[in-house]
Amino acid sequence: VRSEKQVTLKCLQPPALPEPEPNIIIEKRPEQPPPQPPVIIHQREQICPTP
């Protein structure tokens, strides 16, 4: 017994991918408080009582 069958075979390809978009990274930082004023230290000589 011999049997023949006509078969059509198609190899499909997926559609081409679109060009990738550029990666844009935006860094958002919280607002910084204003800087502290400088610390001013005054030194005074000790006045010793004279004998």
Buried (B, 14 or more C-beta within 10 A) or exposed (E): EEEEEEEEEEEEEEEEEEEEEEEEEEEEEEEEEEEEEEEEEEEEEEEEEEE
